[in-house]
Amino acid sequence: MSDILEYRYFTVYPEAIQPGRKTRDWRICARNGGSPLGRIEWYSAWRQYVLVPDEMTLWSVDCLTDIADAIKKIKETP
């Protein structure tokens, strides 16, 4: 898998693993202009990756489907 995940409306970029953590966070930016939309990060209480949307962002069903696909690909990353 390439490190960068591109979708119709947004792109998902990997970030450096923070000291003391085992998992990487992923930044989500709009394709038209690169505005930040949110993050995909590991939520240890649920032991899974989750979407953490930025305030005042809107997510369609198609976008959420793409987020689910991105999380699936992230989980498959060694």
VEXDREN-2710 file (C-alpha; in Angstrom, 1 decimal):
% VEXDREN-2710
k/r/px/py/pz
1/MET/0.0/0.0/0.0
2/SER/1.2/3.5/-0.8
3/ASP/1.5/5.7/2.2
4/ILE/-0.9/8.3/0.8
5/LEU/-4.5/7.3/0.2
6/GLU/-6.4/9.2/-2.4
7/TYR/-10.2/9.4/-2.7
8/ARG/-12.7/11.4/-4.7
9/TYR/-13.1/14.2/-2.2
10/PHE/-10.1/13.9/0.2
11/THR/-6.6/12.5/0.6
12/VAL/-5.3/10.7/3.7
13/TYR/-1.7/11.4/4.7
14/PRO/0.4/9.4/7.2
15/GLU/1.9/11.3/10.1
16/ALA/5.1/10.4/12.1
17/ILE/4.5/8.0/14.9
18/GLN/4.5/10.0/18.2
19/PRO/7.1/9.1/20.8
20/GLY/5.7/6.4/23.2
21/ARG/3.0/5.3/20.7
22/LYS/2.8/2.2/18.5
23/THR/0.4/3.4/16.0
24/ARG/0.5/6.2/13.4
25/ASP/-2.2/8.9/13.0
26/TRP/-3.4/9.9/9.6
27/ARG/-4.4/13.4/8.5
28/ILE/-7.4/13.9/6.2
29/CYS/-7.4/16.9/3.8
30/ALA/-9.8/18.0/1.1
31/ARG/-8.7/17.4/-2.4
32/ASN/-9.8/20.9/-3.5
33/GLY/-7.4/23.1/-1.7
34/GLY/-6.1/20.8/1.0
35/SER/-8.2/22.1/3.9
36/PRO/-7.9/19.9/6.9
37/LEU/-11.0/17.7/7.5
38/GLY/-10.0/15.5/10.4
39/ARG/-7.9/12.5/11.4
40/ILE/-7.9/8.8/11.6
41/GLU/-6.3/7.7/14.8
42/TRP/-6.1/4.7/17.1
43/TYR/-8.6/4.7/19.9
44/SER/-7.2/2.4/22.6
45/ALA/-10.4/2.2/24.6
46/TRP/-12.1/0.5/21.6
47/ARG/-8.9/-1.1/20.3
48/GLN/-9.6/0.2/16.8
49/TYR/-9.0/3.1/14.4
50/VAL/-11.6/5.8/14.4
51/LEU/-12.5/9.0/12.5
52/VAL/-12.0/12.2/14.5
53/PRO/-13.6/14.9/12.3
54/ASP/-12.6/18.5/12.6
55/GLU/-15.3/20.9/13.8
56/MET/-17.7/22.2/11.2
57/THR/-17.0/19.5/8.7
58/LEU/-19.7/17.6/6.9
59/TRP/-19.5/14.0/5.8
60/SER/-21.7/12.3/3.2
61/VAL/-22.4/8.6/3.0
62/ASP/-19.9/8.4/0.1
63/CYS/-17.2/10.1/2.2
64/LEU/-17.9/7.8/5.2
65/THR/-17.7/4.8/2.9
66/ASP/-14.3/6.0/1.7
67/ILE/-13.2/6.6/5.4
68/ALA/-14.1/3.0/6.1
69/ASP/-12.1/1.9/3.1
70/ALA/-9.1/4.0/4.3
71/ILE/-9.3/2.4/7.8
72/LYS/-9.4/-1.0/6.3
73/LYS/-6.3/-0.3/4.3
74/ILE/-4.5/1.3/7.3
75/LYS/-5.3/-1.9/9.3
76/GLU/-3.7/-4.0/6.6
77/THR/-0.5/-1.9/6.7
78/PRO/2.4/-3.8/8.4
END
